[in-house]
Amino acid sequence: MIKKRHSLKLFFIFLSWMGVGISPWALYIQHLNENTFERRFAPIYLTIHTSFWLCTGYFLAKLYFSAYKDELTGLWNRRYLNEILHDLTRDLKDQRVDKILSLAILDIDDFKSINDTYGHLFGDEVLKEIAQILQSNLRRTDIIARWGGEEFVIVMPDTNSTGAKAVFERIRSIIEEYDFGCKITISGGIASAQELVQAADLINMADKALYKAKLIKNLITLHQE
């Protein structure tokens, strides 16, 4: 899920980029005499110039989005999550629409021990495979981010706590049975909000639920008021 304001921002940046790159050439061609060498070859020059600016714009767009991606897993990073979660929690204040939002924090159990036993490269592969499992078992509208280390945060719009728990129980079971090369389990905490709440408070509620789950491990718990 890409935020609408990011897409619009990129669109206007691209239009400006192409305008700056092509407009001077187009104006220059209009003022050339009809039979000059430059006028005859102007379409070729313009095509080459346009292609160059298109390619450069494409790589700039990739660079823009790389600032919001986790390098190891390819998931959204903490920076992107903070921005979009701020927007989604702000939308909850609109009383005209019945909205609900769930957030889950997942943590790999005993991940330090896994790194110490099998090595950090093995641990990196575990992170990447769990990222793929999450992407395969969640909706396109869900926001999946690597929060840091062995923690993942998933934001599920229009999903209540019961629905979210059912989803993450299934994912927990998939990971428990998955062949990583060693036994891997996850714990998770879920919090939901149906009215205006600060993004930091929603994360804190899920974190408290995660803390309770980590006392037992291989468990998904809901935040209780």
JODAUR-V191196 format. One record per residue. NEAR is the number of other ideal C-beta (glycine too) atoms within 12 Angstrom. D_FIRST is the distance of its C-alpha to the first C-alpha in Angstrom with 2 decimals. Layout:
# JODAUR-V191196
((NEAR,D_FIRST) (NEAR,D_FIRST))
This chain:
# JODAUR-V191196
((27,0.00) (22,3.80) (24,6.46) (14,9.04) (14,11.80) (23,10.76) (16,10.65) (13,13.93) (18,15.39) (24,15.03) (18,16.49) (14,19.46) (19,20.03) (22,20.23) (17,22.64) (17,24.71) (25,24.83) (26,26.07) (18,28.45) (17,29.99) (24,30.39) (25,31.80) (19,33.62) (17,36.50) (26,37.13) (20,37.17) (13,39.61) (17,41.73) (24,42.09) (14,43.22) (14,46.08) (20,47.38) (12,50.60) (12,50.30) (8,52.40) (13,51.36) (12,49.94) (18,46.79) (18,46.19) (14,46.67) (14,44.13) (23,41.71) (16,39.24) (16,39.02) (22,38.49) (25,35.80) (16,33.95) (17,34.09) (24,33.06) (22,30.08) (17,28.92) (19,29.25) (26,27.20) (19,24.42) (17,24.31) (19,24.47) (26,21.64) (18,19.44) (15,20.33) (21,19.83) (23,16.21) (15,15.77) (15,17.65) (22,15.52) (23,12.29) (17,14.60) (18,15.34) (29,12.01) (24,12.27) (29,14.76) (16,17.49) (23,18.75) (29,15.93) (20,13.20) (34,10.82) (36,9.50) (28,12.81) (25,14.61) (21,14.55) (30,10.82) (37,10.96) (26,14.01) (25,12.73) (33,9.79) (38,12.14) (25,14.83) (24,13.18) (35,12.42) (34,15.94) (20,17.47) (28,16.31) (30,18.37) (18,21.50) (15,21.32) (11,24.03) (8,23.94) (13,20.93) (13,21.09) (25,17.94) (27,17.47) (42,15.18) (45,15.71) (47,15.27) (49,16.73) (43,18.25) (49,19.41) (40,22.28) (39,24.15) (30,27.74) (23,30.45) (32,28.26) (15,30.89) (17,33.51) (29,31.47) (21,31.22) (12,34.91) (17,36.00) (21,33.99) (14,32.93) (18,29.84) (14,28.86) (21,28.86) (28,26.77) (24,24.18) (22,24.09) (36,23.65) (37,20.59) (23,19.05) (26,20.06) (40,18.72) (35,15.28) (23,15.62) (33,16.91) (38,14.03) (25,11.52) (18,14.17) (25,14.79) (32,11.66) (21,9.50) (13,6.32) (17,5.63) (34,6.99) (38,6.36) (41,8.99) (37,11.09) (36,14.63) (37,16.66) (21,19.72) (23,22.40) (32,22.00) (34,19.67) (47,16.07) (41,14.22) (45,11.87) (44,10.74) (39,11.10) (30,11.14) (21,14.19) (31,15.72) (22,19.19) (31,20.83) (17,22.69) (24,19.75) (39,17.90) (29,21.19) (21,21.72) (29,18.44) (44,19.24) (27,22.86) (22,22.01) (36,19.96) (34,22.86) (20,25.28) (24,23.51) (35,23.58) (24,27.14) (15,28.30) (23,26.45) (13,28.81) (27,27.74) (16,31.38) (22,32.10) (21,31.35) (35,27.92) (32,26.83) (43,24.25) (38,24.63) (47,22.14) (41,22.23) (45,20.33) (42,20.53) (34,19.62) (36,20.11) (23,20.96) (20,22.36) (19,21.86) (29,21.56) (19,21.10) (29,18.10) (17,20.79) (21,22.69) (39,19.93) (34,19.46) (20,23.26) (32,23.67) (46,21.47) (29,23.39) (23,26.65) (36,25.74) (38,24.86) (21,28.26) (25,30.05) (32,28.33) (28,29.31) (15,32.91) (15,32.99) (25,30.13) (25,28.29) (28,27.41) (39,24.61) (34,25.76) (30,24.79) (32,25.56) (14,28.72) (10,29.84))
